[in-house]
Amino acid sequence: MLLLVLLACAPAWNPDRPGPIELTIPPGWALTRNYRFFGSATVVLTRGEAAISLSRRPEHGSAGRLPLDLVAGVRALSWGRRVGVENALLAEHDLLLDGRRACAVTGQRQWRTARSAYTMVLTRTPGHTVEITLHAPGEALDGYAADWGVFLDGLHLAGPVEPDGPLFEEDAWRR
């Protein structure tokens, strides 16, 4: 059983070998988490009080047919809600990430007296949802924009690019 757990916790990203995630670490950032666990992959970079996280998770059932903008908004607003985190979305944009349609949301979070800001980008690869987030304290988010751009421009995801669908087609996900 221990061997199974250890095999399930392999690195999510390996700079020496191509894999499902290829990325560029911006100068000054440190790789602090890098693991795969039962089909999910997580990579976290930190610099000062800021963090860039990438999470690649399998999609199950009809989740892959839900519109990206809907999923991105729900993911952003539900983060930490169970423990009292208050979330507010400030902006939402469609963009291309590694040739794939993606949805970006920017917002603020508050838990007790701590405030943070974030930009989250959500995209898909076949069978997976990929969530990339830049977290920083309050007004410091803009100071990391150049590094965020380096990270996003250097990100490559394995698998074919799926064709774009409409942003929202009523009840399309139920088919």
Secondary structure, 3 states (H helix, E strand, C coil): CHHHHHHHCCCCCCCCCCCCEECCCCCCCEEEEEEEECCEEEEEEEECCEEEEEEEEECCHHHHHCCHHHHHHHHHHHCCHHHCCEEEEEEEEEEEECCEEEEEEEEEEEECCEEEEEEEEEEEECCEEEEEEEEEEHHHHHHHHHHHHHHHHCCEECCCCCCCCCCCCCCHHHC
